[in-house]
Amino acid sequence: MEERVRYELIYTGRVQGVGFRYWVHSQAVKNRITGWARNNYNGSVTVQVQGLRSQIEKFEYDVQTGYKYIRIDHVAKTRIPYDTDERRFEVRY
């Protein structure tokens, strides 16, 4: 059986003011993963995602390849503990 995982992803580049969090939300729903996305004061966006490893990999690919208004310069990825109570993906403010 495939492992369920959770990651924190911090995206830097042109990722604020371009609809990036909503793009991330749509890709999370499409890939059936849960978590959240929020803007950071330094212009980056933090995203936490969880689901099957293959779902997360597909999500990461989709986020970086399908939206023309963003420019991702770097993604810092850290594995974090799985949240068994989380049921959806949300955009945080």
C-alpha positions in Angstrom: 0.0 0.0 0.0 1.3 3.5 -0.9 2.4 5.7 2.0 0.5 8.8 3.0 2.7 11.8 3.5 2.6 15.5 4.4 4.9 18.2 3.1 5.5 21.9 3.7 6.4 23.6 0.5 7.6 27.2 0.4 7.5 28.8 -3.0 9.5 31.9 -3.9 9.4 33.9 -7.1 6.4 35.8 -8.6 3.8 33.9 -6.4 1.8 36.7 -4.8 -0.7 39.0 -6.4 -1.1 36.6 -9.4 -3.8 34.1 -8.1 -1.2 31.5 -7.1 -2.9 30.3 -3.9 -6.2 29.8 -5.9 -4.2 27.9 -8.6 -2.7 25.7 -5.8 -6.2 25.2 -4.4 -7.6 24.0 -7.8 -4.7 21.6 -8.3 -5.1 20.2 -4.8 -8.8 19.5 -5.4 -8.0 18.0 -8.8 -5.4 15.7 -7.2 -7.6 14.9 -4.2 -5.2 16.1 -1.5 -5.8 18.2 1.6 -3.9 21.0 3.2 -3.7 24.8 2.9 -1.9 27.7 1.3 -1.1 31.2 2.6 1.0 34.2 1.7 4.0 35.1 3.8 5.2 38.6 4.6 8.4 38.2 2.6 6.6 37.6 -0.7 6.7 33.8 -0.6 3.8 31.4 -0.3 3.7 28.5 2.2 1.7 25.4 1.2 1.1 22.3 3.3 -0.2 19.3 1.4 -0.9 15.7 2.4 -2.1 12.6 0.6 -0.6 9.6 -1.2 3.0 10.2 -2.3 1.9 9.8 -6.0 -0.8 12.4 -5.6 1.6 14.9 -4.1 4.1 14.3 -6.9 1.4 14.9 -9.5 0.2 18.0 -7.6 3.8 19.5 -7.5 4.2 18.9 -11.3 0.8 20.5 -12.1 1.4 23.5 -9.9 4.7 24.3 -11.6 3.6 23.7 -15.3 0.1 24.9 -15.9 -0.3 28.5 -14.9 1.3 31.3 -17.0 1.1 34.2 -14.5 3.5 32.7 -11.9 7.2 32.3 -11.8 8.6 29.9 -9.3 12.2 30.5 -8.6 12.6 28.0 -5.8 10.7 25.5 -3.7 11.8 24.5 -0.2 10.3 21.1 0.6 10.2 19.6 4.1 8.4 16.5 5.2 6.2 17.1 8.3 3.9 14.9 10.4 0.6 13.8 8.8 -2.6 15.4 10.1 -5.3 12.7 10.5 -8.0 15.3 11.2 -7.6 17.4 8.0 -10.4 16.9 5.5 -10.0 19.5 2.8 -7.7 22.1 1.2 -8.2 25.8 2.1 -6.7 29.1 1.1 -5.7 31.0 4.2 -5.3 34.8 4.6 
